[in-house]
Amino acid sequence: MVTSLLVRGWRGLPEVVRAPLVALLILNVGQAPPTLALLANLRFAPSIPVFLPLTALWLGLLWRYLSGSGWPRQTSAQRRDDLRGGAPSPRVWLWSLLAGGLGLASVLSLALLTGRVARLPGRAYEAPFDLSSYPWWTVLAFFLAIACIAGVVEEAAFRGYMLSRIQRRHGWMVGIALVAALFYVAHLSHAYATLAFIPFFAAYSILHGALVYLSRSILPSVVLHAIGDFCILPMQYGVIDLPFGASYEPYLACMLVFGLAAMPAWWRLWRLTKPV
């Protein structure tokens, strides 16, 4: 009786409420086990980064479940449709990675530019712990694990389940806009995610939403999200130096150059997929 009431109550909620709740559930469940494994590994055996293969195993199992495997079987088709985890054709893959990669380079340049011109908290880019106390291979494994967790879990939660559910009900524009808003809110725990970074989060979400719209798959976004985080996080945490130091002009130039270079690739992707 209670279960039936809960199910009816859940189904009675509007999709713009249910979809964000599902996304946040996936986000927290997806991130918790590998994060705990990473912290325990760094605490007890920091020179042997076993958390990296454990992270890969967990992400593989999570992906299988979200794409329709496992119990309950009656939700398999729904989970597969919500994830949008199917592989696009080789040509769509190629142009998605090219258009998305150039666009991502422009958006990440915007992030670096924002960090140069905005007034941010003193701890905006502080690492969660002192990375200098660990061997280089452990630090490398740390960034690989964090990037893969972000790429798989965040894209599955936001551009997969949340966007799919809202898009089917309210259309692509509403879906991408609401996902962008929740994506920013979900990152407010990061000190750098001030109001100054709203343009970055909006551009980032629109870029990935457009990739899903054109390719009908989150796989290009998963790959580019992971690569982008792997490149930017060592700079963010001060492990490697910024490419152009504290000057803002080079980052502005990179944002414009990569943005302009991406336009022909996006046009080609649009012509290739001919979205309805």
C-alpha positions in Angstrom: 0.0 0.0 0.0 2.7 2.4 1.0 4.8 1.4 -2.0 1.9 2.0 -4.3 1.3 5.4 -2.8 4.9 6.4 -3.3 4.9 5.2 -6.9 1.7 7.1 -7.7 3.1 10.2 -5.9 6.4 10.0 -7.9 4.6 9.6 -11.2 2.4 12.5 -10.3 5.4 14.9 -10.1 6.1 17.0 -13.2 9.0 15.9 -15.3 11.0 19.1 -14.6 11.0 17.9 -10.9 11.6 14.2 -11.4 14.4 14.5 -13.9 16.7 16.7 -11.8 16.1 14.4 -8.8 17.0 11.4 -10.9 20.1 13.2 -12.2 21.3 14.1 -8.6 20.7 10.5 -7.5 22.9 9.2 -10.3 25.5 11.8 -9.6 25.8 11.0 -5.9 25.6 7.2 -6.3 28.0 7.2 -9.2 30.6 9.3 -7.5 30.6 8.0 -4.0 32.2 4.5 -4.3 35.2 5.5 -6.4 35.7 8.6 -4.3 35.8 6.6 -1.1 38.2 4.0 -2.7 40.4 6.9 -3.8 40.5 8.5 -0.3 41.1 5.1 1.4 43.9 4.3 -1.1 45.6 7.6 -0.6 45.4 7.2 3.2 46.8 3.6 3.5 48.8 2.9 0.3 49.5 6.1 -1.6 52.3 4.7 -3.7 50.1 1.9 -5.2 47.1 3.6 -7.0 44.8 0.6 -7.0 41.9 3.1 -7.0 42.3 3.6 -10.8 41.4 0.0 -11.9 38.7 0.0 -9.2 37.3 3.2 -10.6 37.3 1.7 -14.1 35.5 -1.4 -12.8 32.8 0.7 -11.0 32.2 3.0 -14.0 31.8 0.0 -16.3 29.2 -1.6 -13.9 27.4 1.7 -13.5 27.3 2.2 -17.3 25.9 -1.3 -17.9 23.1 -0.7 -15.4 22.2 2.8 -16.6 22.1 1.4 -20.2 19.5 -1.2 -19.3 21.3 -4.2 -17.7 20.2 -5.7 -14.4 17.1 -5.5 -12.2 14.3 -4.6 -12.7 14.0 -5.8 -16.2 10.8 -3.9 -16.9 12.8 -0.6 -16.8 15.6 -1.8 -19.1 14.3 -0.1 -22.2 13.5 3.1 -20.3 17.0 3.2 -18.8 18.6 2.5 -22.2 16.6 5.3 -23.9 17.3 7.8 -21.0 21.1 7.2 -21.1 21.5 7.7 -24.9 24.6 5.6 -24.7 24.6 4.1 -28.2 27.6 4.8 -30.4 27.1 7.1 -33.4 28.3 6.3 -36.8 32.1 6.7 -37.5 31.6 9.9 -39.5 29.4 11.4 -36.8 32.0 10.3 -34.2 34.7 12.1 -36.1 32.9 15.4 -36.6 31.5 15.3 -33.1 35.0 15.0 -31.6 36.3 17.7 -34.0 33.5 20.2 -33.5 33.2 19.4 -29.8 37.0 19.4 -29.2 37.5 22.8 -30.8 34.4 24.2 -29.0 35.6 22.8 -25.7 39.0 24.4 -26.2 37.3 27.7 -26.6 35.1 27.2 -23.6 38.0 26.1 -21.4 39.9 29.2 -22.5 36.9 31.2 -21.3 37.3 29.4 -17.9 41.0 30.4 -17.7 40.2 33.9 -18.9 37.5 34.2 -16.1 40.1 33.1 -13.5 42.4 35.9 -14.7 39.9 38.8 -14.7 37.3 37.9 -12.0 37.7 38.4 -8.3 37.6 34.9 -6.8 37.9 33.5 -3.3 41.4 32.8 -2.0 40.7 29.1 -2.0 39.1 29.0 -5.4 41.6 26.6 -6.9 42.8 24.8 -3.8 43.3 21.1 -4.2 41.3 18.8 -1.8 44.6 17.6 -0.3 48.3 18.2 -0.7 49.2 16.5 -4.0 52.9 17.3 -3.7 53.1 14.6 -0.9 52.3 11.7 -3.4 54.4 10.1 -6.1 54.0 11.4 -9.6 52.3 8.2 -10.8 49.7 8.4 -8.0 49.0 12.1 -9.0 48.6 11.1 -12.6 46.2 8.2 -11.6 44.3 10.7 -9.4 43.7 13.1 -12.3 42.8 10.2 -14.7 40.3 8.8 -12.1 38.7 12.2 -11.4 38.4 13.0 -15.1 36.8 9.6 -15.9 34.4 9.9 -13.0 33.3 13.3 -14.2 33.0 12.3 -17.8 31.0 9.2 -17.3 28.9 10.1 -14.2 28.1 13.7 -14.9 27.3 13.1 -18.6 25.1 10.1 -17.8 23.3 12.1 -15.1 22.9 15.5 -16.8 23.1 15.1 -20.6 21.8 11.5 -20.4 18.9 10.9 -18.0 17.9 14.5 -17.2 18.1 15.9 -20.7 16.4 12.9 -22.2 13.4 13.0 -19.8 12.9 16.7 -20.1 13.5 16.9 -23.8 10.8 14.3 -24.6 8.3 16.3 -22.6 9.3 19.9 -23.2 11.7 19.9 -26.1 15.5 20.3 -26.6 15.8 24.0 -25.8 14.0 23.7 -22.4 15.9 20.6 -21.6 19.4 22.0 -22.4 18.5 25.2 -20.4 17.4 23.4 -17.3 20.3 21.0 -17.4 22.7 24.0 -17.6 21.1 25.5 -14.5 21.3 22.3 -12.5 24.9 21.6 -13.8 25.9 25.0 -12.3 24.1 24.4 -9.0 25.7 21.0 -8.7 29.1 22.6 -8.8 28.5 25.3 -6.2 30.4 23.2 -3.7 33.5 24.2 -5.7 34.9 27.5 -4.4 35.6 28.8 -7.9 32.0 28.4 -9.0 31.0 32.0 -8.3 28.6 34.2 -10.3 31.6 35.1 -12.6 31.7 31.5 -13.8 28.0 31.4 -14.9 28.9 32.2 -18.6 31.4 29.3 -18.5 29.0 26.8 -17.1 26.3 28.0 -19.6 28.6 27.7 -22.6 29.9 24.3 -21.4 26.4 22.9 -21.0 25.1 24.3 -24.2 28.1 22.8 -26.1 27.5 19.3 -24.7 23.8 19.6 -25.1 24.3 20.5 -28.8 26.6 17.5 -29.2 23.9 15.2 -27.8 21.2 16.9 -30.0 23.3 16.4 -33.2 24.8 13.0 -32.5 21.9 11.5 -30.5 24.5 10.0 -28.1 26.3 11.1 -25.0 29.4 9.2 -25.9 31.2 12.1 -27.6 30.4 14.3 -24.6 31.7 11.6 -22.2 35.0 11.5 -24.1 35.5 15.2 -24.4 34.4 15.9 -20.8 37.0 13.5 -19.5 39.7 14.8 -21.7 38.9 18.4 -20.8 39.0 17.7 -17.1 42.2 15.8 -17.4 43.8 18.8 -19.1 42.4 21.6 -16.9 42.4 20.0 -13.4 46.3 19.9 -13.1 46.3 23.6 -13.9 43.4 24.4 -11.6 45.2 22.6 -8.7 48.6 24.2 -9.5 50.3 20.9 -10.4 51.4 22.4 -13.8 51.7 26.0 -14.7 49.1 27.9 -16.7 50.1 28.1 -20.4 50.2 31.9 -20.6 50.8 32.9 -17.0 48.6 35.6 -15.4 48.0 37.7 -18.6 44.4 37.6 -19.8 45.0 38.5 -23.5 46.3 35.1 -24.7 43.3 33.3 -23.1 40.9 35.7 -24.8 42.7 35.1 -28.1 42.5 31.4 -27.7 38.8 31.6 -26.9 38.1 33.5 -30.1 40.4 31.5 -32.4 39.2 28.1 -31.2 35.6 29.3 -31.3 35.9 30.5 -34.9 37.8 27.3 -35.9 35.0 25.2 -34.5 32.2 26.8 -36.6 32.9 24.9 -39.9 33.1 21.6 -38.0 29.8 22.3 -36.3 28.2 23.2 -39.7 29.5 19.9 -41.1 28.2 18.0 -38.2 24.8 19.7 -38.6 24.7 18.8 -42.3 25.8 15.3 -41.7 23.2 14.5 -39.0 20.3 16.7 -40.4 18.4 16.8 -37.0 14.7 17.1 -37.1 
